[in-house]
Every structure is written in C-alpha cells, then in structure tokens.
Amino acid sequence: GVVVVHHKELGEWVSEGDAVVELVSTGAVEAWLAVPQSFYAAAGAPGVSIPLRVEATGRQVESTAIRRIPVVDSSARNFALVVTLPNTKGDLTHGMSLAAWVPTGRSGEQLTVAKDAVLRNEVGPYIYVARQAAPDAPAMATPVTIEILFTVGDRVAVRSPGLRPEDLAIREGNERLFPMAPVIPSPAAAKKAPQ
C-alpha cells in the first residue's frame, strides 16, 4: 500500500487505538455496487460474472469474485454487492467510479431490434415489420406488439409471439406508417450487438 495521510509526526506520543497513518491499497480493489432489492436472489447466484467499465480509464474488466452483503438499505431499498477487481496494472484506486452490468437472469440468446424501430401507443410498445402475404405480393407494414426486455447499446432485446427472427423491422419512416401500408424494404447492414 501507499501512505496518503500522516496523523502523527515522528516522535509524537500515541495512545492505543490512535490513528497513525492512512494507507491506500495498491493491490486488488473492491467495488461496492448498489443493487435494487428486487434482484437480491439473482445477483448472488454462484458462478455469476459481472462486467464493469472503469469510467476514468474506459477499461473493461470482468470479475467472478463477488459477495453479497445481506442488508437492504431501508430508505433506498438497495443492497451492496462487492466485486473484487484485480489491479495488476495499478490503474485502479479508491474513489473511482464505474458502471457495472449485474446479471438478473440466465444467460441466453435474445432477439434484438434497433431502438429506432420501436414505437409506442396507448397499448404499449410495438414495431412495424415488412411482410409479404404471398411470394409475388408487395411487402406490407405489419404492426407487431412487443415486450421490451432490456437495451444493449443502440439495440433493444424484445420478446413477442408475433415476431420471427427473419422479420425485417422498419426503422426509418415508421412514424408515418399505418397498418398494411405497402413498403419496399431495403435491408440495412446487420451489426453485431455489443456484449
């Protein structure tokens, strides 16, 4: 560690329990995360890996050294999740902020659409997809009600019984569409969603 504050001078008398110096560890760092109480069971599952981004350096790190503090703050309704991060480069220190993604469910594949494709009405979120009624018929804008699960970058993970992986979601001009309007799809280059 490194001494950052001297509470006593050389030769000064000290009593039992008096602070002499403050040390900051240069080894592994603990990150304390405030997590909503509704995720208490999921956040403490064994084998969970938490990805984090250190705001000061932009560095991405991942840790499986996690422990849950079994106390919920009665005013914020959060509990603490403590993640131990290796500090082999020495670029992490006390007081830095970070962003963490705490898994709250099982890992799995999800269907995603561009954020721009999602519209909302009084019933909830929906998207328009370009579908053909017959192979030689023109494509039509078909509204599909969706459930938004979470966002990842500029994509939204969705679930809907009426949505198929091969559907073309309309993301440009969709605000002016109406159900069953004829459309000429022009597929955009597919981008891989960030992990």
C-alpha positions in Angstrom: 0.0 0.0 0.0 0.8 3.7 -0.1 0.7 6.1 2.9 -1.6 9.0 1.9 -2.2 10.8 5.3 0.1 11.1 8.4 -2.0 11.6 11.5 1.0 11.7 13.9 4.5 13.2 13.5 7.7 11.3 14.1 8.4 11.1 17.8 4.9 12.1 18.8 3.1 10.1 21.6 0.2 7.9 20.6 -2.4 6.1 22.7 -3.7 2.6 22.0 -6.2 2.8 19.1 -5.0 6.2 17.8 -4.7 6.5 14.0 -1.1 7.0 12.9 -1.4 6.9 9.1 -3.9 6.2 6.3 -2.9 3.6 3.8 -4.4 3.0 0.3 -4.0 -0.5 -1.1 -2.2 -0.8 -4.4 -3.4 -4.4 -4.7 -6.8 -5.8 -5.7 -9.7 -3.2 -5.4 -13.2 -3.8 -4.1 -16.0 -2.2 -6.0 -19.2 -1.7 -4.0 -22.3 -1.7 -6.2 -25.8 -0.6 -5.0 -28.3 -3.0 -6.5 -32.1 -2.8 -6.2 -33.6 -5.3 -3.7 -35.7 -7.0 -6.3 -32.5 -8.5 -7.8 -31.3 -9.9 -4.5 -31.6 -13.6 -5.3 -30.4 -13.3 -8.9 -27.3 -11.1 -8.1 -25.9 -13.6 -5.6 -26.2 -16.7 -7.8 -23.0 -18.9 -7.9 -20.8 -18.7 -11.0 -22.1 -15.2 -12.0 -19.7 -13.0 -13.8 -20.1 -9.2 -13.7 -18.7 -7.0 -16.4 -17.6 -3.5 -15.4 -16.3 -0.4 -17.1 -14.0 1.9 -15.2 -15.1 5.5 -16.0 -11.7 7.1 -15.5 -9.8 4.9 -17.9 -12.5 3.4 -20.1 -11.1 -0.1 -19.3 -13.5 -3.0 -19.3 -12.9 -5.6 -16.6 -14.8 -8.7 -15.6 -14.9 -10.4 -12.2 -16.4 -13.6 -10.7 -15.1 -12.7 -7.2 -18.4 -11.4 -5.9 -20.0 -11.3 -2.5 -23.4 -10.1 -1.5 -23.9 -8.1 1.8 -27.2 -9.4 3.3 -28.5 -6.0 4.4 -31.1 -3.9 2.5 -30.9 -0.1 3.0 -34.5 0.7 4.2 -34.5 4.2 2.6 -33.1 3.3 -0.9 -34.2 -0.3 -1.0 -30.8 -1.3 -2.3 -28.3 -3.9 -1.1 -24.5 -3.9 -1.6 -22.7 -6.3 -4.0 -19.0 -6.3 -3.5 -16.9 -7.2 -6.6 -13.1 -7.7 -6.2 -11.1 -6.5 -9.2 -7.5 -7.4 -9.9 -5.2 -4.3 -10.1 -2.2 -5.8 -11.9 -1.7 -2.6 -14.0 -2.0 -0.3 -10.9 -4.6 1.9 -12.7 -7.4 1.4 -10.2 -7.7 3.2 -7.0 -10.1 4.2 -4.2 -12.8 6.7 -5.2 -13.0 5.9 -8.9 -16.5 5.5 -10.4 -17.5 2.6 -12.6 -20.5 1.2 -14.4 -21.5 -2.4 -13.9 -23.9 -4.8 -15.5 -25.3 -7.2 -12.9 -27.0 -10.3 -14.4 -30.5 -10.7 -13.2 -31.4 -13.8 -15.1 -29.9 -16.7 -17.0 -27.6 -16.1 -19.9 -29.1 -16.8 -23.3 -29.8 -15.6 -26.9 -32.3 -12.8 -27.3 -33.9 -11.3 -30.4 -33.0 -7.6 -30.8 -34.2 -4.7 -32.9 -32.8 -1.2 -33.5 -34.1 1.3 -30.9 -35.3 3.5 -33.8 -37.7 0.7 -34.8 -39.6 0.8 -31.5 -42.8 2.9 -31.4 -45.3 3.3 -28.6 -49.1 3.8 -28.4 -51.7 3.7 -25.7 -51.4 -0.2 -25.6 -47.6 -0.3 -25.3 -44.5 -0.7 -27.5 -44.7 -2.1 -31.0 -42.8 -2.3 -34.2 -43.7 -2.5 -37.9 -42.3 -5.4 -39.9 -42.2 -5.8 -43.7 -44.1 -8.9 -44.6 -45.4 -10.4 -47.8 -48.8 -12.1 -47.9 -47.7 -14.1 -51.0 -44.3 -14.5 -52.7 -45.3 -12.2 -55.6 -47.2 -9.7 -53.5 -45.7 -6.4 -52.3 -44.5 -6.2 -48.7 -46.8 -4.5 -46.2 -46.2 -2.8 -42.9 -47.5 -5.2 -40.3 -47.6 -3.9 -36.7 -46.3 -6.4 -34.0 -46.8 -5.8 -30.3 -43.6 -6.4 -28.4 -42.3 -6.7 -24.8 -39.1 -4.8 -24.2 -36.7 -6.8 -22.0 -33.6 -4.6 -21.9 -31.4 -2.4 -24.0 -27.9 -3.1 -25.3 -26.2 -0.1 -26.9 -28.4 1.0 -29.8 -30.4 -2.2 -29.8 -33.4 -3.4 -27.7 -33.9 -7.0 -26.7 -37.6 -7.9 -27.3 -40.0 -10.8 -26.9 -43.2 -11.3 -28.9 -45.1 -14.3 -30.1 -45.8 -12.5 -33.4 -42.1 -11.7 -34.2 -39.8 -14.1 -36.1 -36.0 -13.8 -36.4 -36.2 -13.4 -40.1 -38.6 -10.4 -40.0 -37.4 -7.1 -41.3 -38.1 -4.4 -38.7 -38.9 -1.0 -40.2 -36.8 1.7 -38.5 -36.9 4.7 -40.9 -40.1 6.4 -41.7 -42.1 4.1 -39.3 -43.7 7.1 -37.6 -45.7 7.9 -40.8 -46.8 4.3 -41.5 -50.2 2.8 -40.9 -51.1 -0.9 -40.8 -50.9 -2.8 -44.1 -49.3 0.1 -45.9 -47.2 -1.1 -48.9 -43.5 -0.8 -48.3 -40.3 -1.5 -50.2 -37.8 -2.9 -47.8 -34.2 -2.0 -48.1 -32.3 -4.1 -45.5 -29.5 -2.3 -43.6 -26.2 -4.0 -42.9 -26.6 -6.1 -39.9 -24.4 -5.1 -36.9 -23.5 -7.4 -34.1 -24.9 -6.3 -30.8 -22.2 -5.4 -28.2 -21.6 -8.0 -25.5 
